[in-house]
Every structure is written in C-alpha cells, then in structure tokens.
Amino acid sequence: MAKKIGVVGVGRMGANMARRLQDCGYKVSAVFDLNKEIAGALAEELGATNCKGLPEVTSLADVIITVVTDDKAMDKIFAAKGNSLLKGAKGKVFVNCATISPKTHIKVEARAKKVGAATIEACMASSITQAREGTLYLMCGGDKKAFQRIKPILSKLSASNRYIGKAGSAAEVKALVNMVMNINTAGLAEGLGLGAALGHDLTMLREVFSQTGANSRVLETDGEDMQIRDHDCYFSASHASKDSGIALGLGKEKKLNLPLAAATKAQYDLMIKHGLGELDKSGIAELTFKGRGPKKNPAKKAKAKAAKKKR
C-alpha cells in the first residue's frame, strides 16, 4: 500500500481513477495535464503536486498511470529524450490506459525497457462512473511480472482485470470491443430512427428490443438517450471515430474487408464534420432520426441558450 501514484492526463477518466485510488489508501503524489487549470484543481483536491514537466511526475511516483488522447500524445509523453516520463524512470511501472494502436504500445514498451522501466497496457471498457467507483473492466497486456506487481492497484480500479498477453495484445482486443460497440450503436440508432418514422412508441420498441435478438449492452446505455436526445458525453463521437479507425487499420493489415466498421466510422466522421464530435456516441441518432440532423444540433441550441442568458 506504500506505492505512490502519478497520473498523466486528468480529464474525466484520469481524474476519477486518481480519486478512487486516493480513497483506497494510495497516495496520489503527482498529476500532470496540458490543461493546467484542471490539473491544478485536482492536485489541490488530492494534496498532490501539479507537475510542471513529465520527468517530475516520474520522480515523485512509483507507478504512473497515463490516460492520453491518441498515438501522437502517447509517443510524446514517452519520447526517447527531452520532456519525457522516461527520464529517471528506472524501476518505475507505467500503466497506460488510453485506447491507442497496438504498435504504439509495443514501441513504448521497448523505450521503457531501455531505461529499466516496465509498461502495462490497461485498456478500459468502461466509462466515467465506473472509473470513480472502481468497477472498470480492464484488458491488460505487457510484462506479466509487472502486471502481477501492480495487480493490487488494478484491483482497486476494476471489477475485472484480465491479462491478455504480450504488449499490443490487449490493445487489439480493446479495438475489437470498441469496433463492435460502435457498430451496435449505429445499428440501434437506425432501428430506433426507423421505428420513430413508422410511428411506433419508442419506449415500447426499446422494451421489445430488450427481450429479443435486438438486445445489446448499447441498448441499455444509449437507447433512452437516443430517444430523448440526451447526449451528455461519456464516450465521444470523436473517440468512436478514432477507435473504429484503429480496428480498420488492423483489418487492413490482415487484408480483411470490414464494411460495417467502415460504414460506422463514416457516420462518426460525419458527426465530427458537422461539429457534433464532442457529443456522446449516442448522438449518432441525430443523423438517423427524421426531423433531426446537424442543423438541429441539441448541443448547439443549449450553448446558444446559455450565451443568451449571459447577455
């Protein structure tokens, strides 16, 4: 229990993971985020250091959890030199939770090994509430000895932490999870959209879906939100597009045709094009329901209403 924790990337997921570990008796000693305001607020809340640079995080922690946006950000924080988490990293363990390409996890592991550090990918198949409650579903890959060393920490964060295999393997599985989830989300939006156009009561339709072959986890998490147009963000359309792209890249490497994944990514790309990328993935329903669409974006209406009140 003596291990000190550093967290890099303290948006909604990273911040709530930090709070959870602090609640469980671990000392969150260091935080870092490009958004200095949210990092500062969390540091004050937890009694941690709001680090000015990445090497400071490494120096103040035994285990460093990273939750960054994409491959480019991951490559930057684990740069071979300069402002990098790898500076002075001998003996440290990095737990990398972002959904990024398997190749980047493999590259980061190789860089860490050169300086005597270990990396684990702990890919998350859950959202903000689960991060705070410690009920994440984690798919882990990388050095198995390092995984065993930090398993007590992972157990405080998760309801299940499954070791998949070598570096990159957990990221592959996570890409498949999100690919199927995104396809299901797009399919549900089309089913409910068509149901609405046919004049069916959508509450009734969701109940029928739940009792038949149309049932899915997505129906439980997104169905009502699609119906009532509540797209507060838990997993953004932008992230859905990125993650579908990772899966399509893996399919291309294996010379597989994935038409449903491609069509789903195209829908999320269209959301981004029309300024809907920061809506929750349930916002894909805005493209499928008759009478909705980008010009009737509920997020834009809410912003305009708030701005009007300020005047």
Secondary structure, DSSP 4 states (H G I P E B T S, - for coil): ---EEEEE--SHHHHHHHHHHHHTT-EEEEEE-SSHHHHHHHHHHHT-EE-SSHHHHHHH-SEEEE--SSHHHHHHHT-SSSS-TTTT-TT-EEEE-S---HHHHHHHHHHHHHTT-EEEEEEE-S-HHHHHHT-EEEEEEE-HHHHHHHHHHHHHHEEEEEEEESTTHHHHHHHHHHHHHHHHHHHHHHHHHHHHHTT--HHHHHHHHHTSTT--HHHHHHHHHHHHT----SSBHHHHHHHHHHHHHHHHHTT---HHHHHHHHHHHHHHHTT-TTSBGGGGGGGTSTT-SGGG-HHHHHHHHHHHHH-
